[in-house]
Amino acid sequence: MEHTTRRPKKKGSVRSVAPFKNPPQSKPHLQRHKRAPQLLADSRSLVIAKQRADEKKAASIFRLTPKRRAQLRRIALTIGGHDQRILRALKTGELTAAHAVEELDAQQPHARFSGLRHAGFLLVSRWVRLATATGGTRLVKAYTLAKNGATE
């Protein structure tokens, strides 16, 4: 006795498939968006974005003087910790992340700047251009410690 659960398919027959139905209107999270969402920006954010773009365009070329380079090397030789080196360098003048790595031998300078901010120090930044080894320039931020440096 042979038992089969399926009926044999007839030759030439085509199974019809139910057409896809759109999700019901009561479930808006399942509906596809027919148009892209519009960007909503208030006038203040547009003004700030324009100011930042203008600052980047007007950035001056930043070069270390031989005196400043010697000062940073002295800081690197006399002070032990990365955070303390960067803090001392910021107290004596401007510092970029590239110069912190090259001259102070401080690893991950952006994390150090962030740590100083979380510790209560007020850092001021501005866009500057650094000359590259290939003769071009790149845009970076130069940091300084504000006049009333720490909030204690």
BELRA-V566035 format. One record per residue. N is the residue number from 1. RES is the residue in three letters. PSI is psi in whole degrees, -180 to 180 (NA if undefined). OMEGA is omega in degrees with one decimal (none if undefined). D_FIRST is the distance of its C-alpha to the first C-alpha in whole Angstrom. Layout:
n->N res->RES psi->PSI omega->OMEGA d_first->D_FIRST
n->N res->RES psi->PSI omega->OMEGA d_first->D_FIRST
This chain:
n->1 res->MET psi->119 omega->-176.8 d_first->0
n->2 res->GLU psi->130 omega->-177.0 d_first->4
n->3 res->HIS psi->122 omega->177.8 d_first->6
n->4 res->THR psi->143 omega->179.4 d_first->10
n->5 res->THR psi->-18 omega->180.0 d_first->13
n->6 res->ARG psi->146 omega->174.6 d_first->15
n->7 res->ARG psi->143 omega->178.8 d_first->16
n->8 res->PRO psi->141 omega->-177.8 d_first->17
n->9 res->LYS psi->134 omega->178.0 d_first->21
n->10 res->LYS psi->144 omega->178.3 d_first->22
n->11 res->LYS psi->136 omega->176.3 d_first->25
n->12 res->GLY psi->-5 omega->-179.3 d_first->29
n->13 res->SER psi->145 omega->179.1 d_first->28
n->14 res->VAL psi->129 omega->178.5 d_first->30
n->15 res->ARG psi->136 omega->178.6 d_first->29
n->16 res->SER psi->140 omega->-179.8 d_first->32
n->17 res->VAL psi->137 omega->179.7 d_first->34
n->18 res->ALA psi->137 omega->180.0 d_first->36
n->19 res->PRO psi->150 omega->179.2 d_first->40
n->20 res->PHE psi->131 omega->178.2 d_first->41
n->21 res->LYS psi->143 omega->176.7 d_first->43
n->22 res->ASN psi->148 omega->178.0 d_first->47
n->23 res->PRO psi->151 omega->-178.2 d_first->47
n->24 res->PRO psi->156 omega->-177.5 d_first->48
n->25 res->GLN psi->-18 omega->-176.9 d_first->52
n->26 res->SER psi->-8 omega->179.8 d_first->52
n->27 res->LYS psi->81 omega->-175.6 d_first->51
n->28 res->PRO psi->-24 omega->-180.0 d_first->54
n->29 res->HIS psi->-15 omega->178.6 d_first->53
n->30 res->LEU psi->-12 omega->-177.3 d_first->50
n->31 res->GLN psi->147 omega->175.8 d_first->52
n->32 res->ARG psi->145 omega->176.5 d_first->53
n->33 res->HIS psi->130 omega->-177.6 d_first->57
n->34 res->LYS psi->-22 omega->177.8 d_first->58
n->35 res->ARG psi->156 omega->-178.5 d_first->61
n->36 res->ALA psi->145 omega->178.4 d_first->62
n->37 res->PRO psi->140 omega->-179.1 d_first->64
n->38 res->GLN psi->143 omega->176.4 d_first->68
n->39 res->LEU psi->126 omega->178.3 d_first->70
n->40 res->LEU psi->114 omega->179.4 d_first->72
n->41 res->ALA psi->132 omega->177.6 d_first->75
n->42 res->ASP psi->167 omega->-174.8 d_first->79
n->43 res->SER psi->-31 omega->-178.9 d_first->82
n->44 res->ARG psi->-44 omega->-179.9 d_first->83
n->45 res->SER psi->-33 omega->176.9 d_first->80
n->46 res->LEU psi->-40 omega->178.9 d_first->81
n->47 res->VAL psi->-43 omega->179.8 d_first->84
n->48 res->ILE psi->-41 omega->178.6 d_first->84
n->49 res->ALA psi->-40 omega->178.3 d_first->81
n->50 res->LYS psi->-40 omega->178.5 d_first->84
n->51 res->GLN psi->-43 omega->178.6 d_first->87
n->52 res->ARG psi->-41 omega->178.8 d_first->84
n->53 res->ALA psi->-40 omega->178.1 d_first->84
n->54 res->ASP psi->-39 omega->178.1 d_first->88
n->55 res->GLU psi->-42 omega->-179.4 d_first->88
n->56 res->LYS psi->-39 omega->179.7 d_first->86
n->57 res->LYS psi->-37 omega->-175.4 d_first->88
n->58 res->ALA psi->8 omega->-176.7 d_first->91
n->59 res->ALA psi->133 omega->-179.7 d_first->90
n->60 res->SER psi->163 omega->178.8 d_first->93
n->61 res->ILE psi->130 omega->-175.0 d_first->93
n->62 res->PHE psi->122 omega->178.6 d_first->93
n->63 res->ARG psi->141 omega->174.5 d_first->95
n->64 res->LEU psi->133 omega->174.1 d_first->96
n->65 res->THR psi->157 omega->177.7 d_first->99
n->66 res->PRO psi->-34 omega->178.4 d_first->100
n->67 res->LYS psi->-44 omega->179.6 d_first->102
n->68 res->ARG psi->-39 omega->178.8 d_first->99
n->69 res->ARG psi->-43 omega->178.3 d_first->97
n->70 res->ALA psi->-38 omega->178.3 d_first->99
n->71 res->GLN psi->-43 omega->179.0 d_first->99
n->72 res->LEU psi->-38 omega->178.2 d_first->95
n->73 res->ARG psi->-37 omega->176.6 d_first->95
n->74 res->ARG psi->-41 omega->177.3 d_first->97
n->75 res->ILE psi->-42 omega->-178.8 d_first->95
n->76 res->ALA psi->-34 omega->-178.1 d_first->92
n->77 res->LEU psi->-28 omega->-173.2 d_first->94
n->78 res->THR psi->-23 omega->-175.1 d_first->96
n->79 res->ILE psi->138 omega->-171.8 d_first->93
n->80 res->GLY psi->-53 omega->-171.3 d_first->90
n->81 res->GLY psi->153 omega->179.8 d_first->87
n->82 res->HIS psi->-47 omega->-178.6 d_first->85
n->83 res->ASP psi->-42 omega->-179.2 d_first->86
n->84 res->GLN psi->-37 omega->177.3 d_first->89
n->85 res->ARG psi->-48 omega->-178.4 d_first->90
n->86 res->ILE psi->-41 omega->179.3 d_first->89
n->87 res->LEU psi->-44 omega->179.0 d_first->91
n->88 res->ARG psi->-41 omega->179.2 d_first->94
n->89 res->ALA psi->-39 omega->178.3 d_first->93
n->90 res->LEU psi->-32 omega->178.2 d_first->93
n->91 res->LYS psi->-25 omega->-178.3 d_first->96
n->92 res->THR psi->-7 omega->178.5 d_first->98
n->93 res->GLY psi->-166 omega->-178.3 d_first->96
n->94 res->GLU psi->153 omega->-179.2 d_first->93
n->95 res->LEU psi->133 omega->172.9 d_first->90
n->96 res->THR psi->164 omega->179.1 d_first->87
n->97 res->ALA psi->-37 omega->-180.0 d_first->84
n->98 res->ALA psi->-41 omega->179.0 d_first->85
n->99 res->HIS psi->-31 omega->176.6 d_first->88
n->100 res->ALA psi->-39 omega->179.1 d_first->87
n->101 res->VAL psi->-47 omega->-175.0 d_first->84
n->102 res->GLU psi->-51 omega->-170.9 d_first->87
n->103 res->GLU psi->-38 omega->-176.4 d_first->90
n->104 res->LEU psi->-9 omega->-176.4 d_first->89
n->105 res->ASP psi->39 omega->-179.8 d_first->86
n->106 res->ALA psi->123 omega->-179.1 d_first->84
n->107 res->GLN psi->148 omega->179.0 d_first->80
n->108 res->GLN psi->64 omega->-175.0 d_first->78
n->109 res->PRO psi->-32 omega->-179.8 d_first->81
n->110 res->HIS psi->-36 omega->175.9 d_first->80
n->111 res->ALA psi->-35 omega->178.0 d_first->78
n->112 res->ARG psi->-42 omega->177.2 d_first->82
n->113 res->PHE psi->-44 omega->178.9 d_first->83
n->114 res->SER psi->-41 omega->178.3 d_first->80
n->115 res->GLY psi->-39 omega->177.5 d_first->81
n->116 res->LEU psi->-40 omega->176.9 d_first->85
n->117 res->ARG psi->-43 omega->179.3 d_first->84
n->118 res->HIS psi->-26 omega->177.9 d_first->82
n->119 res->ALA psi->-8 omega->176.0 d_first->85
n->120 res->GLY psi->4 omega->178.8 d_first->87
n->121 res->PHE psi->141 omega->-179.1 d_first->89
n->122 res->LEU psi->109 omega->179.6 d_first->89
n->123 res->LEU psi->136 omega->177.7 d_first->88
n->124 res->VAL psi->135 omega->-178.5 d_first->90
n->125 res->SER psi->154 omega->174.6 d_first->88
n->126 res->ARG psi->154 omega->179.8 d_first->89
n->127 res->TRP psi->134 omega->175.4 d_first->87
n->128 res->VAL psi->163 omega->176.4 d_first->89
n->129 res->ARG psi->133 omega->176.2 d_first->88
n->130 res->LEU psi->139 omega->175.2 d_first->88
n->131 res->ALA psi->135 omega->179.0 d_first->89
n->132 res->THR psi->169 omega->-179.3 d_first->87
n->133 res->ALA psi->-25 omega->-178.5 d_first->87
n->134 res->THR psi->1 omega->177.7 d_first->86
n->135 res->GLY psi->-7 omega->178.3 d_first->89
n->136 res->GLY psi->-170 omega->175.6 d_first->87
n->137 res->THR psi->156 omega->173.8 d_first->87
n->138 res->ARG psi->155 omega->-175.3 d_first->84
n->139 res->LEU psi->123 omega->178.4 d_first->84
n->140 res->VAL psi->172 omega->176.9 d_first->84
n->141 res->LYS psi->140 omega->173.8 d_first->85
n->142 res->ALA psi->132 omega->-175.6 d_first->88
n->143 res->TYR psi->144 omega->171.8 d_first->89
n->144 res->THR psi->157 omega->176.0 d_first->92
n->145 res->LEU psi->134 omega->-179.2 d_first->93
n->146 res->ALA psi->161 omega->-176.7 d_first->94
n->147 res->LYS psi->-45 omega->176.8 d_first->98
n->148 res->ASN psi->59 omega->-170.5 d_first->97
n->149 res->GLY psi->-57 omega->-173.1 d_first->94
n->150 res->ALA psi->146 omega->174.3 d_first->93
n->151 res->THR psi->108 omega->-176.5 d_first->92
n->152 res->GLU psi->NA omega->none d_first->93
